[in-house]
Amino acid sequence: MNRDLRNITIQQLKALVNLAEERSFSRAAKKMHLTQPSLTKHIKNLEEQLGTRLADRNNRQLSLTPAGRILCESAKRVFSLINDTGEKIARLKENESGNILIAASTIPATYILPHSLSEFKGAHHDIHCSVKTSDSDSTLDMILDDEAEIGFVGREIVNRKLHVEPLWKDQLVLVIPASHRWRGKAGVSLGEISKEPFVSREQGSATRKVLEVYLRKETDLYLAGFNIVCELGSSEAVKEAVLAGLGISIISTHAVTRELESGLLCAVPMENFSIERNFYMIYKTRFGLMKHHKVFLDFIMNYELAVGNLRR
């Protein structure tokens, strides 16, 4: 006999094991909550796949053939292994130790998560977090493609496959070099900002998207009409460009807190408008949260930012 065993089903193996234990098709069917014809069909299909008889009836006494006994013993070992695996997974779900794969856009990854993860690690030594940094669009893709488990982005996402939770507040501020002629000015208009050399984030950035949406909804200006001198792939790069005198920018207050406090950069009020947003945590709605994930989510939901007056 040289048959392919890969098409044997768990239900067929259960039928054989119950038949061996009950020594009766009717009693085995009742135990499995099946009709007797259904159980008989499972055994028949199993015999056809293997090319040999598995059960014999002699003088109304049912017994397994040698092939049936071999397969039955193997099936019992399979079920024992499955039960053992289930118990191990159940214990894992109750264990707080584990690894968490995080994807985050640049502002959360650079300016928020390092501080929050440091505090989290101090309280939960056995939970290890790995962070991949990208823009918000790429972070979304990583969560949907199961390349990361929990994500942090700078704009709201509507997707039925995702659980989306608003977290911390953020404000976009106009920053200029300390030597800029606008330093100390009471306020500047959007028209003035649009004519000044402007350093922008790249496509896919939530910071850029939030600015574009605000301009489209609240003004008659578009970012494409600004005097953009370059587009850069991170808030750090934008900040360095402004420090170097390349231009001005509208950027998250989280990115420039130290530079504003030290006087390296200056924030200028924007006349008659203010741009605020939330950061959001995302993960798949069907993601099987284990104990260590729940511990992390509970922590991060209650983590408050110590940046100016911005709070959750």
C-alpha positions as CSV (number, residue, x, y, z in Angstrom):
1,M,0.0,0.0,0.0
2,N,1.5,3.3,-1.1
3,R,-1.2,5.9,-0.7
4,D,-1.1,9.7,-0.1
5,L,-2.3,10.3,3.5
6,R,-2.4,14.1,3.2
7,N,-6.1,14.2,2.4
8,I,-7.2,12.3,5.5
9,T,-9.4,14.6,7.7
10,I,-9.6,15.1,11.4
11,Q,-13.2,14.1,11.3
12,Q,-12.4,10.8,9.6
13,L,-9.7,10.0,12.2
14,K,-12.2,10.9,15.0
15,A,-14.7,8.5,13.4
16,L,-12.2,5.7,13.4
17,V,-11.1,6.2,17.1
18,N,-14.7,6.4,18.3
19,L,-15.6,3.3,16.3
20,A,-12.7,1.4,17.9
21,E,-13.8,2.6,21.4
22,E,-17.5,1.9,21.0
23,R,-17.2,-1.2,18.7
24,S,-20.5,-0.1,17.2
25,F,-21.3,2.2,14.3
26,S,-24.5,3.3,15.9
27,R,-22.9,4.1,19.3
28,A,-19.9,5.8,17.7
29,A,-22.2,7.9,15.5
30,K,-24.3,8.9,18.6
31,K,-21.1,9.9,20.5
32,M,-20.0,12.2,17.6
33,H,-23.6,13.6,17.2
34,L,-23.7,12.2,13.6
35,T,-26.1,9.9,11.8
36,Q,-25.0,6.3,11.4
37,P,-24.8,6.7,7.6
38,S,-22.5,9.8,8.0
39,L,-20.1,7.9,10.2
40,T,-20.2,4.9,7.9
41,K,-19.3,7.2,5.0
42,H,-16.3,8.6,6.9
43,I,-14.9,5.1,7.5
44,K,-15.6,4.1,3.9
45,N,-13.9,7.2,2.5
46,L,-10.9,6.6,4.8
47,E,-10.7,3.0,3.5
48,E,-10.8,4.1,-0.1
49,Q,-8.1,6.7,0.5
50,L,-5.8,4.0,2.1
51,G,-6.8,1.2,-0.2
52,T,-7.4,-1.3,2.6
53,R,-10.2,-2.3,5.1
54,L,-9.9,-0.8,8.5
55,A,-12.8,-2.6,10.3
56,D,-14.2,-6.1,10.2
57,R,-17.5,-7.6,11.5
58,N,-17.2,-11.2,12.6
59,N,-20.3,-12.8,14.3
60,R,-21.6,-9.3,14.8
61,Q,-18.5,-8.3,16.7
62,L,-16.8,-5.2,15.3
63,S,-13.0,-5.1,15.4
64,L,-10.2,-3.1,13.7
65,T,-8.0,-4.8,11.1
66,P,-4.2,-4.6,11.7
67,A,-4.1,-1.5,9.4
68,G,-7.0,0.0,11.3
69,R,-5.2,-0.5,14.6
70,I,-2.1,1.1,13.3
71,L,-4.0,4.2,12.0
72,C,-6.1,4.3,15.2
73,E,-3.0,4.5,17.4
74,S,-1.5,7.2,15.2
75,A,-4.7,9.2,15.3
76,K,-4.7,9.1,19.1
77,R,-1.2,10.5,19.2
78,V,-2.3,13.3,16.8
79,F,-5.2,14.2,19.0
80,S,-2.9,14.1,22.1
81,L,-0.5,16.5,20.3
82,I,-3.4,18.8,19.3
83,N,-4.7,18.9,22.9
84,D,-1.2,19.6,24.2
85,T,-0.7,22.4,21.7
86,G,-4.1,24.0,22.7
87,E,-3.1,23.9,26.4
88,K,0.3,25.6,25.6
89,I,-1.4,28.3,23.6
90,A,-4.0,28.9,26.4
91,R,-1.1,29.2,28.9
92,L,0.6,31.6,26.5
93,K,-2.5,33.8,26.4
94,E,-2.4,34.2,30.2
95,N,1.3,34.9,30.2
96,E,2.4,38.6,30.2
97,S,5.7,37.8,28.5
98,G,6.0,38.1,24.7
99,N,7.1,40.1,21.7
100,I,5.1,43.0,20.1
101,L,5.8,44.1,16.5
102,I,5.0,47.8,16.2
103,A,4.8,50.0,13.1
104,A,4.7,53.8,13.5
105,S,4.8,56.9,11.4
106,T,7.7,59.3,12.0
107,I,6.3,61.6,14.7
108,P,5.1,58.8,17.0
109,A,8.1,56.7,16.3
110,T,10.7,59.4,16.8
111,Y,9.2,61.7,19.5
112,I,6.5,59.7,21.5
113,L,7.2,56.0,21.5
114,P,10.8,56.2,22.8
115,H,9.6,57.8,26.0
116,S,6.5,55.7,26.4
117,L,8.3,52.5,25.7
118,S,11.0,53.3,28.2
119,E,8.3,53.8,30.9
120,F,6.5,50.6,29.7
121,K,9.7,48.6,29.9
122,G,10.3,49.7,33.4
123,A,7.1,48.2,34.5
124,H,7.0,45.1,32.2
125,H,10.5,43.6,31.8
126,D,9.4,40.5,30.0
127,I,7.5,42.2,27.1
128,H,9.8,43.2,24.2
129,C,8.7,45.8,21.6
130,S,10.2,46.2,18.1
131,V,9.4,49.4,16.2
132,K,9.5,49.8,12.4
133,T,9.4,53.5,11.3
134,S,7.7,54.7,8.1
135,D,5.1,57.2,6.9
136,S,1.4,56.7,7.8
137,D,0.5,55.1,4.5
138,S,3.3,52.5,4.8
139,T,2.4,51.9,8.4
140,L,-1.2,51.1,7.4
141,D,0.1,48.7,4.8
142,M,2.3,46.9,7.3
143,I,-0.6,46.3,9.6
144,L,-2.9,45.1,6.8
145,D,-0.1,42.8,5.5
146,D,0.6,41.3,8.9
147,E,4.1,42.7,8.9
148,A,3.3,44.4,12.3
149,E,0.7,43.9,15.0
150,I,0.0,47.4,16.3
151,G,0.4,50.7,14.4
152,F,0.5,54.4,15.2
153,V,-0.4,57.0,12.6
154,G,-1.0,60.7,12.4
155,R,-4.3,60.7,10.6
156,E,-7.7,59.0,11.0
157,I,-8.1,55.8,9.0
158,V,-11.5,54.3,8.0
159,N,-11.2,50.6,7.3
160,R,-13.6,47.9,8.4
161,K,-10.6,45.5,8.8
162,L,-9.1,47.8,11.5
163,H,-9.7,48.8,15.0
164,V,-8.9,52.5,15.1
165,E,-8.4,54.3,18.5
166,P,-7.7,58.0,18.9
167,L,-4.8,58.7,21.3
168,W,-2.8,61.8,21.7
169,K,-3.4,65.3,20.4
170,D,-0.9,67.2,18.2
171,Q,-0.7,70.7,16.8
172,L,1.0,71.8,13.6
173,V,3.1,75.0,14.1
174,L,4.8,77.3,11.7
175,V,8.6,77.3,12.4
176,I,11.3,79.6,11.1
177,P,15.1,79.9,11.6
178,A,16.1,82.0,14.6
179,S,17.5,84.6,12.2
180,H,14.4,84.9,10.0
181,R,12.9,88.4,9.5
182,W,9.5,87.1,10.9
183,R,11.0,86.5,14.3
184,G,8.9,88.2,17.0
185,K,6.1,89.0,14.5
186,A,2.6,88.8,16.0
187,G,1.3,86.7,13.2
188,V,1.5,85.8,9.5
189,S,-1.2,85.0,7.0
190,L,-1.5,82.0,4.8
191,G,-0.9,84.2,1.8
192,E,2.5,85.3,3.2
193,I,3.4,81.7,4.2
194,S,2.6,80.4,0.7
195,K,5.0,82.9,-0.9
196,E,8.0,82.1,1.4
197,P,10.4,79.3,0.5
198,F,8.7,76.3,2.1
199,V,10.1,72.8,3.1
200,S,7.4,70.1,2.9
201,R,7.0,66.5,4.0
202,E,6.8,63.9,1.3
203,Q,3.6,62.3,-0.2
204,G,2.3,59.6,2.2
205,S,3.1,61.6,5.3
206,A,0.2,62.2,7.6
207,T,1.6,65.7,8.5
208,R,1.4,66.7,4.8
209,K,-2.0,65.1,4.4
210,V,-3.5,67.0,7.4
211,L,-2.1,70.3,6.0
212,E,-3.5,69.6,2.6
213,V,-7.0,68.7,3.9
214,Y,-7.1,71.8,6.1
215,L,-6.1,74.0,3.2
216,R,-8.7,72.4,0.9
217,K,-11.5,72.6,3.5
218,E,-10.8,76.0,5.1
219,T,-9.1,78.1,2.5
220,D,-8.9,78.8,-1.2
221,L,-5.2,77.8,-1.2
222,Y,-3.5,74.5,-2.1
223,L,-0.1,73.2,-1.0
224,A,0.8,72.7,-4.6
225,G,0.6,76.5,-4.9
226,F,3.2,77.1,-2.1
227,N,6.8,78.0,-2.9
228,I,8.1,74.5,-2.1
229,V,11.8,74.3,-2.3
230,C,12.1,70.7,-1.3
231,E,10.2,67.7,-0.1
232,L,11.8,65.5,2.6
233,G,11.1,62.1,4.1
234,S,11.1,62.7,7.8
235,S,10.3,65.5,10.3
236,E,13.9,65.4,11.4
237,A,15.1,66.2,7.9
238,V,12.5,69.0,7.6
239,K,13.7,70.5,10.9
240,E,17.3,70.3,9.8
241,A,16.5,72.0,6.5
242,V,14.7,74.9,8.4
243,L,17.7,75.2,10.8
244,A,20.0,75.4,7.8
245,G,18.0,78.3,6.4
246,L,16.5,76.5,3.4
247,G,13.0,77.6,4.1
248,I,10.1,77.6,6.6
249,S,7.8,74.8,7.4
250,I,4.6,73.7,9.2
251,I,5.4,70.8,11.4
252,S,4.3,68.9,14.5
253,T,5.0,70.6,17.7
254,H,6.4,67.3,19.0
255,A,9.2,67.5,16.5
256,V,10.5,70.9,17.5
257,T,10.0,71.2,21.3
258,R,13.7,71.2,22.2
259,E,14.6,73.6,19.3
260,L,11.9,76.0,20.3
261,E,12.9,75.9,24.0
262,S,16.6,76.4,23.1
263,G,15.9,79.3,20.6
264,L,17.4,77.5,17.6
265,L,14.0,77.7,15.9
266,C,11.1,80.1,16.4
267,A,7.4,79.5,16.1
268,V,5.3,82.2,14.6
269,P,1.5,82.4,15.2
270,M,-0.5,81.8,12.0
271,E,-3.3,84.4,11.6
272,N,-6.9,83.2,11.9
273,F,-6.2,79.5,11.7
274,S,-5.0,76.6,13.8
275,I,-4.3,73.0,12.7
276,E,-4.8,70.2,15.2
277,R,-5.0,66.5,14.9
278,N,-4.9,63.2,16.8
279,F,-2.5,60.4,16.6
280,Y,-4.3,57.0,16.2
281,M,-3.5,53.5,17.2
282,I,-4.5,50.8,14.7
283,Y,-4.6,47.0,14.7
284,K,-6.7,44.4,12.9
285,T,-10.1,43.7,14.3
286,R,-9.5,40.0,13.9
287,F,-6.1,40.1,15.5
288,G,-5.9,37.5,18.3
289,L,-4.8,39.7,21.3
290,M,-2.7,37.8,23.8
291,K,-2.1,38.8,27.4
292,H,1.0,40.8,26.6
293,H,-0.8,42.7,23.8
294,K,-3.6,43.6,26.2
295,V,-1.1,44.8,28.8
296,F,0.5,47.1,26.2
297,L,-2.8,48.4,24.9
298,D,-4.0,49.2,28.4
299,F,-0.7,51.1,29.1
300,I,-0.6,53.1,25.9
301,M,-4.3,54.1,26.2
302,N,-3.5,55.7,29.5
303,Y,-0.1,57.2,28.5
304,E,-0.2,61.0,28.6
305,L,2.2,63.2,26.7
306,A,4.3,65.8,28.6
307,V,4.6,68.2,25.6
308,G,3.3,71.7,26.4
309,N,-0.4,71.5,27.1
310,L,-1.1,68.7,24.7
311,R,-2.8,65.8,26.4
312,R,-4.8,62.8,25.4
